[in-house]
Amino acid sequence: MMRTSLRRIPAIATRAGVFIASAALAFALTPLERQHNIESFEYVWKTVRDKHWQVKPAGLDWQAVHDELRPAIEKADSMEAARAVMNDMLDRLHQTHFGIVPAELYSDLGGEGASGDSSVGLDVRILGTDALVVAVDAGSPAAKEGVQRGWQILKIGGTGLEPIITKLDASYNKSTMRELVLRRAILTRLDAGSGESVSVEFLDGANQRVTKRLAKGKPKGTLTQLGFLYPVHVWFDSSRQGGGNIGYVSFNFFLDPPRLMNLFAEAVQSCMKCDGFIIDVRGNPGGLGAMAMGMAGWFIDQGDQRLGTMYMRDTTLKFIVNPRASTFAGPVAILVDGASASTSEILAGGMKDLGRARIFGTRTAGAALPSQFEKLPNGDGFQYAMANYISEGGKPLEGLGVTPDVETPLTRQALLEGKDPALDAAIAWIKAK
C-alpha cells in the first residue's frame, strides 16, 4: 500500500468525516477492476479491525459486517457501487475520519504529488465558492507580482477553479472539514506539480481580470522533517500589536519542536508585562500534540491541568499541561478558523475549557484525531483514524470543532481594506480588560 501522511492534505494533520460519492459516470468494470475493488474492500475492513482504537469497533460485530457486505462488493458493477459498499461499512462506525476518497479527488487533495519544496507565496481561504488570497508572503513571487489580499483566484494553469471547488464542496458542504480540504486543494494546485512557474488568473480589487505568471520560489520558513512525515517548511512570526503592548505569535505547524518551542518561550518571556497575548493558529493544520502541552504551560500556573485525553487501543494519553516556573498571567486570545486542525484544536479547545483563553475567529476543522490516508488497490484513497480525543470539557472535537467565543467571519471587503476582524476583535477585548 502507498501511504500518504495527513500532513499532505493539510497537513499533519490533517478529519470530520470523509463520506464521498463520486461524480464520475458509471462504466462497466473489467474483471481486474472488480478484483481490485474486492481487494480494497478487504483492506479497508482489515485496517479497521486491526487499527481502530476499540477492539470491537463502535461496539459492532465487525466480522458480521464483513460477511454481510462481502457479497455486495462482489456484485458491484461500477466504481460508484463499490464505493457505496465500502462507505456503507465505514458509515456504520458513526465516526468521523473514516471514508473513501475517489481517485479523481484524491489528487486534488494532494494525495499524490504534493510537495513542500516550492511556493508562490500565497495563502488562500474559500468563502462560499470563491478562492480568496488571505496572505501574501513578503518578498515572495506573488508579492513581487503585486498580488494583494482579497484578490479572487479564478484559474490556475489555465484551469478554472469553480468546477473543482463545486466538486469538492458537494462532498464536504456539511463537514466541518470543508475549509481545510478546499484550502489544501487550491494550495496543492498553486505550489505542487512540474514547472518553475504557474499562470494564475485573478479578479483584482477593482474586479478586473488580471493574469500573473508566478514563479515557484523557496517557501517561507525552515525545512523540517520528522520521522516518516514528508518535509515541510515551518515558520514562526512574533510581533507586538495594539500599540506595542500586546504580544502576538503565529506559526504554520506544530513541528520542529526544539526551534519552535524556544521561539515561543522567547516571545512569552519578553512579554511578561504585556497587556495580553495572542496566539494565531489560523490555517495551522496541527502537528505534534505534546507541543500544545508545553505552550499551554506558559499561561497556566496550576499543576495537574489537562487540555484533554486521547484514547488509543493499547493506551490512553492525557494531555497534561506542563506549568513553567514563571507564567504569563494576563488575558490570552487564540485566533482560529476552519483550517485550524489537530493540535491547533487541542490547544484552543483545552485552553478554552480551562477558562484560560478566549477564542476568536470561526469554527475549527473538527479534525483532532490522528488519521492517515492510504491509496487502495483500486486507486481510491482511504482515510482512517487511529485514536479518539475528548477535550477537557468532556466533548469530542472530532466533527464538531472548537466554537469561538467571538465569531468574526472573514469577508472579501475586509481583506481588500487590509482589515483582520479576528485580530482586531482580540485586540479590542484585551484593551478592554
PyMOL commands that set and color helices and strands:
alter all, ss='L'
color gray80, all
select helices_A, chain A and resi 6-8+31-51+57-59+62-75+79-91+103-106+141-144+162-172+178-191+257-269+289-296+343-353+412-416+421-432
alter helices_A, ss='H'
color red, helices_A
select strands_A, chain A and resi 2-5+99-101+122-127+130-136+152-156+159-160+197-203+209-215+222-224+232-234+236-241+246-251+276-280+306-311+316-320+332-336+358-361+371-375+381-385+388-391+406-407
alter strands_A, ss='S'
color yellow, strands_A
deselect
rebuild
show_as cartoon
